[in-house]
Amino acid sequence: MRVPLESFVKLFREMGVLEYRYFVKHSIQVANIATEVADRLKLPFEKDEVYLSSLLHDVGLILKVSIGNYELFVEMFGKIPDMERIVLTLDKNDHHSVISWMVVSQIPLCSDCSKSILYHHTPYQKINEKDSIVTLSNCVKTADVISLKLLKYTGSDKELDAESIDEIISSIQKDQGIIDEVKKAAVYLLKDFTKHHLFLEEEPQFHSEKMLSLEEYNHYAMILSALLDFRSPYTRSHSFAVARVSKLLAEEILGEADAALAFTASLLHDIGKIKTPLSILHKKGRLQASEMIIMKRHVVDTYYMLERAGLRLFSLISAAHHERLDGSGYPTGLIR
């Protein structure tokens, strides 16, 4: 079985709600901008790999903050569009760059591209790597600067005005840690109104025909599962535990091929729960009838998120994980 790589980016985009609203928007902006700048500079990397490394440059921030200061994570993420303020408050030493790099190093990306994540807050003069890595890292750094300022200026649905564009261009030109050729490419992008959709819209500019094996795709699915599970201390290892048990059961009953399918589907089985408010997830005691409606909706959200991402088989499997053979389950009440 082969799985489209593009489905991962589509599913990542689907997670841009509630606490992850601005995190996902920032990640997509950085990926769109960095890939455009790198392409303009004709760097010797596959476009897919540049995009994915840029998209995942901040995943370590979620993992670090969720564990290190969960109360502030809940208080700030999704409520404050100023991601720069969040980083300065919760990760002053930029430890998330290292964590992000370690996470992304586990997926099938070229090591040179993943290193751009490690150095995305580092001035180019302090990067001791070959020129192509230094330049790509600088592209991600520049895209990060642009996006952080865009979110600050356009948060809460405000429009980007001429003064804001001038300020962003000025900050890029004054930044001594950005290579001149990267500055020129970034400023050109900011001045070209035909390219503004790259950072003003929230849609990923990612198109790939690449297909992955289930084993390869699992590395990407694990990142999505980690983002989902780390959103709450009550779900911190849930998806991974379900995946491991499902695989063992399927191996015993169905065989290796179906076990591999069950493992991937299990990693994604609760992805719709990203839309369930924490007030319901964290409620102590029995849920009220109206709250249970919202809770049960996560299987439907899972189905449509996977369906829109082009993962129909997984959507059918994952959305049925609360069904019961006696018909008492949900969402459709399957009957024996």
N, C-alpha and C positions, 0 to 999 in steps of 0.2 A: 504494500500500500504506500502511495506517495501523497504528501500533503503540501499544498501551496505555501511557500514562504510568505507570500503577500497576506495570507490570512492572519499571520501573527501581528502584523502592523495594523490591520483592520480591527483586530480584537483589542489591541493596546489602545486604539482610539476610543473604542467602546467603553473603556474603563475611566474615561474622563468625566466622572460625576462625583458629587458630594466632596469627600476629603481630597480626591484626586483631580478635581476640576482644573486647577491651575498648574499642577504638576504635569499632567498629560499635555495641556496646552503648551506649556513651556518646552517640554520634550519634543513635541512635533515641530514647534517653531525652530528650535535649534537644529533639528535634523533637516528640515527644509532649507534653512539658510546655509548651514555648513556644507551640505551636498552641492548646492548651487555655487558657492564660492570655490569649493574644491574642484568642481567640474570646470569652472572658468580658468582655474590655474593649471588644469590638465595634470593633476596629480596621478601617479601610477597605481591607483587602487580601483577595484570594482565599485561601481556606483552603489550597488546593493549594500556592500559592506561598510562604505562610508556612512550611508544613511542609518543603518542599524546601530553602528557604534555611537553615532551622534544621538540617536533616539534614546539610547539606554545610558547616556552619560551620567544621569542623576539617580539611577535606581538605588544606589547605595545610600542616598539621603533618606529614603523611606525606611530602609532596614535599620539604619543607625538611629534615627530619631524615634521610630516606633518603640525600639527597645530602650533607648537612653532616656527619653523624656516623653512618655506616652501622653500625659496630660496636656503638654504644650503642643504635641502633634495634633491632638483632637481640637485644641483651641485655635490653632493657626492654619493648618492645612484646609483648603477649601473655603476659608473665610477671608484670607488675606491674599490678594493678587500679587503683592510685592514679594516675589520669591527671593529676591536678594536679601530682604529683611529677615526672612525665615532662615536662610543659610547663615547669616551673620549672628542670628540669635541662637540657633541650635547646633551649628557646626562651624565655629569660628576658625578652626584649624584645617578645614577642608578634608577631613578624614573620609568623607563620602566618596571622594574621587578614587581613593584606593579601594574602598569596598565595591564601588561600581565596577572598577577594572577587574577585581577578583571574580565578581559574579559573571561578567560578560566573557571572561577568559574561558568559562566552561562551555560556551556555545561555539558552534563551528564557524568562527570568524577568523580572518587572518590576524595573527598576533600584532602586526604593525598597526592595523586599524584599531584594535582594542587598546593599544597603548595611548591613543589619542584621548581616551577617557581618563587615563591616569594623569595626564598632563593638562587637562582642559582648564585648570586654573593657574597654570604655570607660565610666566613670561618666557618667551622663546629663548632668551639668553641663558636660561637656567636648565634647558633640556639637553641632556647629553645623549642624543640619539642621531641616527642618520637624518639627512635633510628632509626626506619625504615625510618622516614621522613628525619632525618638528613642525613642518608646514601644516600637516593635517591637524595636529594638536592645536595649532594656532587658529585654524579655521573654526574648530569647535569652540575654542575660547572666545573668538570674536562673535560667533553666532550666539553664544551664551550671554555675552555682554549686551548684544542687541535685544535679545528676547527679554532679559531681565528688565531693561529699560522700557520696552514695549508694554510689558505687563504692568509696570508701575504707572505708565501714562494712560493705558487703555483699560485698566481694571474697572470692574463694575460697569462694563458695557459703554465706556466712554470712547469717543472717536479719536483717532490719531490726527493731530493737527500739524500745521506747518512748523510751528515753533518746536514741537516735540521732535520732529524729524531733524531739524537743525541741531538740536541738542544731542541727539544720538550720533549724528555724523561728527560733531565736534568732539564728543567723548572718544570715539574710535580714533580720530586723527591725533588726539593728544596722548593716547595710550602708548607708552614706551615699550610695553611688552608684546606689541603686535608687529609682525613683519610688514614692511612697507607694501609689498605686493599683495598681501592679504588685506591690508587697509584699503588699497585702491579697489580691489574686487568688491569688498563689502560696501564701500561708499558708492560705487557704481550701482550696486544692487539697490541701495536705499534711494538713490536718485532716479532709478528707472521705475516709473509708475506701473509699467506692465508686469513688473515682478512683485509688486506689493501683496498679491494674493498669497505668496509663499509664507508670509508671516502674519497677515491680517486675518486670513481664513484659518480655520482649525482643522482642515483636512490634510492628511499626510500626502505628500507628493512622492508616492512610492509605487512603482509599477514593476513587477518582476514576474518572469515566467518560470523562475526556479522552483523545482519541486524537491521536497525533502523526504527521507525515509522517516518512519515513526521514531526511530532511535534519535535521529538528528532533531526532529521537531520537538521531542520531549524536552530538550534543553531550553527551548524557547517557552514551551508551555510551563516549565518549572518557574520561570521568571514571573509569568502572569500569576501563577498560583501563589508565589511568595508575596507579590504585591497584594493579592487578595487576603491571604492569611495574616499578614503583618498589619493589616488595617485594624485588627482587634486582638487583644491578648487571649480571647476566648477561642479564636480560630487559628492560632499561630502555627500549628502543624497539622491542621485538619485535612487539607487537600492531599498532602504528602502521605499521611497515614492511610487515608482511604485508598489512595493509588497503590500503595504497597500491599495492603490486604486484598484488594481486588485482583491484583496480578497473581498473588499466591493462590487464591480461590480459582481463578480462571485457568491457571496452569494445571491444577488438579482435576478440573472438571472438563475443560474445553480444549486445552492444548496451548502451545506456545504462541501461535499466531493470534488467537483470540485474546490471550493474556496480554500481549503487547498492545492490542487495541483497547482493552479494558483499562490498562495503565494510563494511556493518554487521555481517554475519556474521563477517567476519575480525576486526573489533575485539573480538568476543566469543568467538573460536574457542578460546581457551586459558583461559577464565574458571575452569574446573575446576582449573587448576594452582594456584589459591589454596590448595588443600588438600594440595598436594605439599610435604612437609617440605623445608626449605632444605638439610638435610644431604644429600639426594638431588640437588636442583637444583645444588648447588655441588660435588658430588663430582668430583674430578679422576680421569680414567681411566675405565675400563669399569665399568658398573654390574653388580652381581651379579644373578643370576636373580630373587631375591626383591625386590631393589630395582627391577628393571625392571618387575615386577608393579605396584609402587606408582606408578612413573612413567607406565606405560601407562594407569593408572586415570583419569588426568586427563581423557581424552576422555569417559569414562562420567560422571564428575562434571560435566563441561561439559554433557553432554546433559540430565542430571536437573536441574541448576541452572536451565538455560534453560527446560526443560519446566515446572518448578514456578513459574517467573516468568511463564508464559503466552506464551512465545516459541517455539512448537512448530516453526515453519518454520526459525528460526535454530538450534534444537537439532538438527534433522536435518542441516542443512548443516555446522554446526560440528563435530559429533561424528564426521564422516566425514573429517576433514582428515588423518588418517594412513592412510587406506585406499589400496590400490594396485590397479590394474586387473588385475594378475596374481594377485590373491588373497593376496598376502603381507603385506598391511597389517593394521591393527587398528582398531576392536575386533571387527568381524564377518568380516573377510576377504572383501571383495567380489570377485566373479569377473567377468572380462570377459564 
